[in-house]
Amino acid sequence: MPVAAVKEYVGVARDTVANYHGNQILYMCWDGHLMLAAPFSLLVSPEMKFGDVLTGMVAPILQVHPDAAHINWAEARWEKDDEPWTPDPEKSIRDNGLHHKDFLRFSTPGLKGYRGLGI
């Protein structure tokens, strides 16, 4: 986002990938499940398999939601930076083309949130 300043603005970004010791941030959001009201962030190694991220990191975050036990990851529909995207769970984060601070959204057909209310 551009900055309008009254004098020269010198800012140093502190969330660059270089500051995460080889790891990177991924943002994820589960569409239609507002019990998790905001995207959550994950600190991942680019070498981790995407499937391991889902089972080892994402599933524990989502377990508070009643629909979580019914997620079929093979049927999930994904978007990366607002474009349709199909991950390969056997490939690494890097090999799936994911970069530092990418934003992923997923939806789960048939799961409509708590009591079907989208929450």
C-alpha angles and dihedrals in degrees: 000000000000119000123222106204133173091223137017110309118212114185131169117209109226097187098069118132089248089070095058101068096245095320129107138209122246122188119210135185130187105218117225094017106098094169079088092050100184137034113272124222128227129195105216140172112242086228095060117108112248090232090056090053089054096047099034103037113012099042093055091051092050097044091095089069119084091226094054095088090056099053114126102198091194089063098042115120115222138202125190115199090344095307126107110263136179116207124203108224091204094056126080125256088256094047090051087060096249120152138187112299096006114159118226126189125188135186128198114216113229095018110103103175132257108348089346091290098118092250 
